[in-house]
Amino acid sequence: MFKSVISELFAKSPFGPMQQHMDIVLSCVNLLTPFFQSVMARDWEKAESFEQQMINLEHEADLLKREILSRLPSGILTPVPREILCNLIYQQDAAANTADDIVGRITARQVNIPSTLQPSITSLLNLCIEAVKLTHQSVSELDELLELGFRGKESILVQKIIDSLETHEDKIRSQVRSSRRMTHNLEHELSALDAITLYQMIDRLDELARTARNIAMCLEVMLVKL
């Protein structure tokens, strides 16, 4: 199935498969919102259903990534160096993998997120998801960038999105520090393993945001080199 889809997408645009892959990645990341809502409500049956959806989407993204990578070294002509496209697809896939890892760690231990910590985690989660949405918006502009030779208004728009991620990163770093401090203050109420898992959860959310920035950096390289 993927081979025929990839051939069709490459025929339409060299960026078509990358954009389809990023669509799946965003679907993965968006599942974090209802998943965390279920976790905070202690509804583990619903949380596990979202986990299964995440697993399915991550698997779909992985299959598409492999097919894209298997075809890039072949006779496909692209206006962008293959190493840049490979890096882009790896970074996009890393975002889906990170989201899946976050979900897996939490459900494995059925970690209780203390009610006093929940607003801080929700704020961090929303900021991280917004970072991925911004990169998705950038990737969705690749077709227009190609048509304009990576110049013109689309280039300016993508650069503005990338620049906005810089400001967004500052907010995320601040929220990460706040969430870590709050977790530290709650350690006396938590088991050692729960505390460790909460710290890991915060770190993985931070990593998700950094992966979004890495995707943006791939796009910056395209704008500079082309």
Stockholm file with secondary structure:
# STOCKHOLM 1.0

chainA/1-226         MFKSVISELFAKSPFGPMQQHMDIVLSCVNLLTPFFQSVMARDWEKAESFEQQMINLEHEADLLKREILSRLPSGILTPVPREILCNLIYQQDAAANTADDIVGRITARQVNIPSTLQPSITSLLNLCIEAVKLTHQSVSELDELLELGFRGKESILVQKIIDSLETHEDKIRSQVRSSRRMTHNLEHELSALDAITLYQMIDRLDELARTARNIAMCLEVMLVKL
#=GR chainA/1-226 SS CHHHHHHHHHHHCTTHHHHHHHHHHHHHHHTHHHHHHHHHTTCHHHHHHHHHHHHHHHHHHHHHHHHHHHHTTTTCCCSSCHHHHHHHHHHHHHHHHHHHHHHHHHHHHTCCCCTTTHHHHHHHHHHHHHHHHHHHHHHTTHHHHHHTTTCHHHHHHHHHHHHHHHHHHHHHHHHHHHHHHHHHHTGGGSCHHHHHHHHHHHHHHHHHHHHHHHHHHHHHHHHHHC
#=GC SS_cons         CHHHHHHHHHHHCTTHHHHHHHHHHHHHHHTHHHHHHHHHTTCHHHHHHHHHHHHHHHHHHHHHHHHHHHHTTTTCCCSSCHHHHHHHHHHHHHHHHHHHHHHHHHHHHTCCCCTTTHHHHHHHHHHHHHHHHHHHHHHTTHHHHHHTTTCHHHHHHHHHHHHHHHHHHHHHHHHHHHHHHHHHHTGGGSCHHHHHHHHHHHHHHHHHHHHHHHHHHHHHHHHHHC
//
